Amino acid sequence: MDNWTSAIVVGASSGIGEAVARRLAAADVRVALLARRGDEIERIAREIGGERAVARVHDVRDVGDGAGVADLWDDIEAAIGTVDLLVFAAGAMIPVGEHEYTFAKDRAMLEVNLLGAAAWCDQAAVRMEAARRGTIVGISSIAGDRGRRGAPAYAASKAGFTTLLEALRNRLARAGVNVVTIRPGFVDTAMTRGMKGLFWLISADRAAAIILRHARTGRSRDRHVPARWWLVSAVIRSIPSWIFRKLSI
Ligand SMILES: NC(=O)c1ccc[n+]([C@@H]2O[C@H](COP(=O)([O-])OP(=O)(O)OC[C@H]3O[C@@H](n4cnc5c(N)ncnc54)[C@H](OP(=O)(O)O)[C@@H]3O)[C@@H](O)[C@H]2O)c1
């Protein structure tokens, strides 16, 4: 079992990230909440209670060469102590039309979901490998399982993140650092609000409980949340390409 003392949650202003941050704080883990909406993370930090939570406004599209992430990590550690858990929950899913190919939208999703994730996971890897302990949790998605016609760049960003996490897991295992990939199904958050045809929808708090249960085992793993999505994933991955292209998923 992993007992963390201090955590960074990137994308903590709403949805899954907020729920994870609240659950960590309730378990006496000091938490740094990061997101662009300062008013939201400050409100959540206040509700959690001053000593256990700090808020830092951060746009993961502004990671530059990564040096800013290192500085921000130092600043957070000065406030809450050595960080032994990173949860990267920030994510952007921008709707695109059936015949739309807008690079600005694709770039925004790739910058948040993949480049931003790499900047934060790299920083965690450097520090945790040196410390020979720690946990990295990445919230990826079953959307990365296939190239879906409805969301090309979102699917690509999540496929990339899933692969990045697997590679980090394989590198960091020898240093005793756990890397946990989470592939949620449908979760009731701002990201899915108003979407049609959702099923097996769970609350963000339920998702957070399952995510932390997997992360706390102290084992590196790749898990669907809830587990029954594993079956959906397996079926979707097994559909031949020529059939998959005829489906509307
Ligand atoms: N909901 C689902 O059904 C579902 C399913 C599979 C995977 N996921 C993944 O789960 C993760 C959490 O999403 P959610 O469902 O909880 O949606 P959400 O409520 O919209 O949360 C998204 C979070 O990402 C942050 N974020 C977005 N762009 C950012 C940026 N440029 N810089 C910093 N933070 C940024 C948002 O904060 P600010 O806007 O304040 O910056 C917010 O805290 C995402 O990676 C999503 O892809 C969700």
The ligand as a Gaussian input file, in Angstrom:
#p B3LYP/6-31G(d) Opt

LIG

0 1
 N      -15.697000      12.526000     -18.194000
 C      -15.451000      11.399000     -18.858000
 O      -16.386000      10.651000     -19.221000
 C      -14.037000      11.009000     -19.176000
 C      -13.822000       9.768000     -19.774000
 C      -12.521000       9.358000     -20.074000
 C      -11.463000      10.193000     -19.750000
 N      -11.699000      11.418000     -19.162000
 C      -10.529000      12.247000     -18.856000
 O      -10.574000      12.599000     -17.482000
 C       -9.831000      13.803000     -17.291000
 C      -10.649000      14.752000     -16.420000
 O      -11.779000      15.205000     -17.180000
 P      -13.196000      15.467000     -16.506000
 O      -14.148000      14.503000     -17.094000
 O      -13.045000      15.536000     -15.033000
 O      -13.560000      16.898000     -17.158000
 P      -13.544000      18.376000     -16.575000
 O      -14.449000      18.505000     -15.407000
 O      -13.798000      19.225000     -17.771000
 O      -12.041000      18.584000     -16.048000
 C      -11.002000      18.942000     -16.904000
 C       -9.917000      19.537000     -16.027000
 O       -8.798000      19.832000     -16.887000
 C       -8.365000      21.144000     -16.623000
 N       -7.735000      21.723000     -17.795000
 C       -8.223000      21.792000     -19.056000
 N       -7.381000      22.482000     -19.834000
 C       -6.337000      22.848000     -19.035000
 C       -5.158000      23.596000     -19.246000
 N       -4.874000      24.131000     -20.454000
 N       -4.319000      23.790000     -18.220000
 C       -4.602000      23.279000     -16.996000
 N       -5.695000      22.558000     -16.730000
 C       -6.565000      22.357000     -17.736000
 C       -9.643000      21.889000     -16.235000
 O       -9.320000      23.056000     -15.503000
 P       -9.398000      24.562000     -16.037000
 O      -10.457000      24.624000     -17.095000
 O       -9.722000      25.358000     -14.820000
 O       -8.022000      24.852000     -16.553000
 C      -10.332000      20.865000     -15.376000
 O       -9.841000      20.927000     -14.060000
 C       -9.524000      14.340000     -18.686000
 O       -8.202000      14.025000     -19.043000
 C      -10.488000      13.564000     -19.588000
 O       -9.978000      13.443000     -20.896000
 C      -12.953000      11.828000     -18.873000

